[in-house]
Amino acid sequence: MKINLVVELEDKPGQLLKVLTPIAKYGGNIIGIVHNRKVQQKSVLVDVVFEIAEDKADKLLEEIKSSGITIRKVNEIKLTEKISVLLVGHIIHTDISDTINRIDSTGFAEVTEMDISMPELNKPSTALLTISAVSKEKLEEALKILRNVCEEKKIKVVEPLNEEA
């Protein structure tokens, strides 16, 4: 499972190790760390994203708390699979918001990124869409929905643009 953990640490050397050491001990894999120094003067909020076996998460969090670290927020990251596809056609004129809503309304997948290029009025445009889902199976289901919607709207789908699906 992937977890986003926000902790409050004293703003002094060595404090982050109180969080990272237990993550390593329980076999966690750090994905990212972000420090937010603008919150308070004597402490700093640190956002740590990591993967860990589901059966070890509670033990890990308990160990972090017992070391005196204040845990501000713990969120399991639900959308763990993603794929990027290229759409080519009259994307704007065929209501891109409808296309996005059909995927977002599933409850198991979302369009999480989009970049559109419109070279000229009344000419085909291109959009790079990233879809995230709760599992590989649900990601494939979301892609099927996208393919059907794009077929209705006569938009070409070029897939995949990454190796994650």
C-alpha positions in Angstrom: 0.0 0.0 0.0 1.1 3.6 -0.6 0.8 6.0 2.4 1.1 9.8 2.6 2.2 10.7 6.1 2.5 14.3 7.4 4.5 14.6 10.6 5.5 17.6 12.8 9.2 17.6 13.6 11.4 19.8 15.7 13.4 22.0 13.2 16.8 20.6 14.2 19.2 18.0 12.7 18.4 14.3 13.0 14.7 14.6 13.6 13.7 13.2 10.2 15.6 10.0 11.0 13.0 9.3 13.7 10.5 8.8 10.9 12.7 7.3 8.2 14.4 4.6 10.4 11.1 2.8 11.3 10.0 3.0 7.7 13.2 1.2 6.7 12.9 -1.2 9.6 9.4 -2.4 8.4 10.5 -2.7 4.8 9.0 0.5 3.5 10.1 2.2 0.3 10.4 6.0 0.3 8.8 7.7 -2.7 9.1 11.3 -1.7 9.8 13.8 1.1 8.7 17.4 1.2 9.5 19.9 4.0 7.1 22.8 4.7 9.1 25.3 6.8 6.5 28.1 6.6 4.1 26.7 9.2 5.8 27.3 12.5 9.1 28.7 13.8 10.3 25.9 16.0 8.9 22.9 14.1 8.5 21.8 10.5 5.8 19.8 8.7 7.2 17.0 6.7 5.2 15.1 4.1 6.6 11.6 3.5 5.1 9.3 0.8 6.1 5.6 1.0 5.0 2.1 0.1 4.7 -0.6 2.8 3.1 -4.0 3.2 -0.4 -3.5 4.5 0.1 -5.8 7.5 3.0 -3.6 8.7 1.5 -0.2 8.4 -0.2 0.0 11.9 3.0 -1.2 13.7 5.0 1.3 11.8 2.7 4.2 12.7 2.6 3.1 16.4 6.4 3.1 16.5 6.7 6.6 15.0 4.1 7.9 17.6 6.0 6.2 20.5 9.2 8.0 19.5 7.5 11.3 20.3 6.7 12.4 16.7 3.4 14.1 16.2 1.5 12.6 13.3 -0.7 15.3 11.7 -2.2 13.2 8.9 -2.1 9.7 7.5 -3.7 9.0 4.1 -3.7 5.8 2.1 -3.1 6.7 -1.5 -5.9 4.9 -3.3 -5.0 5.6 -6.9 -1.9 3.5 -7.4 -1.9 2.6 -11.1 -1.7 5.1 -13.9 -1.3 5.4 -17.7 -0.9 8.3 -20.1 -2.6 8.3 -23.5 -2.7 10.8 -26.3 -6.0 12.0 -27.8 -6.1 13.4 -31.3 -9.1 15.1 -32.8 -11.7 17.8 -32.0 -11.2 17.4 -28.3 -12.6 20.8 -27.1 -15.5 21.0 -29.6 -16.6 17.5 -28.4 -16.7 18.6 -24.8 -13.6 17.4 -23.0 -15.3 17.9 -19.6 -17.8 15.2 -20.5 -15.0 12.9 -21.5 -13.2 13.5 -18.1 -16.5 13.2 -16.1 -17.2 9.8 -17.6 -14.0 8.5 -16.2 -14.1 10.5 -12.9 -17.6 9.4 -12.2 -16.6 5.7 -12.0 -15.4 6.0 -8.4 -12.3 3.9 -9.2 -10.4 6.1 -11.7 -9.7 9.7 -12.4 -8.1 11.9 -15.0 -5.3 13.3 -12.9 -3.3 15.3 -15.5 -4.1 16.8 -18.8 -2.1 18.9 -21.3 -3.9 20.2 -24.4 -2.4 21.7 -27.6 -4.7 23.6 -30.0 -2.7 24.6 -33.1 -5.5 26.4 -35.0 -9.2 27.1 -34.7 -11.3 24.3 -36.3 -8.2 22.1 -36.6 -7.7 18.9 -34.6 -6.1 19.3 -31.3 -4.1 16.9 -29.1 -4.3 16.2 -25.4 -2.1 14.2 -23.2 -4.3 12.6 -20.5 -3.1 10.7 -17.5 -5.6 8.4 -15.9 -5.0 7.0 -12.4 -7.0 4.1 -10.9 -7.2 1.8 -7.8 -5.9 -1.3 -9.6 -4.6 -2.5 -12.9 -7.9 -4.1 -13.6 -9.8 -0.9 -12.9 -7.3 1.1 -15.0 -8.1 -1.2 -17.9 -11.8 -0.7 -17.3 -11.3 3.1 -17.3 -9.3 2.8 -20.6 -12.2 0.9 -22.1 -14.6 3.7 -21.1 -12.2 6.2 -22.7 -12.0 4.2 -25.9 -15.7 4.0 -26.2 -16.2 7.7 -25.5 -13.5 8.7 -28.0 -15.1 6.4 -30.6 -18.4 8.2 -30.1 -16.7 11.5 -30.5 -14.4 10.4 -33.4 -11.3 11.1 -31.4 -8.2 8.9 -31.9 -6.6 7.3 -28.8 -2.9 6.6 -28.9 -1.9 4.3 -26.0 0.0 3.7 -23.8 2.7 6.4 -23.5 4.2 4.8 -20.4 4.9 1.3 -19.2 2.9 1.4 -16.1 -0.3 -0.2 -17.4 
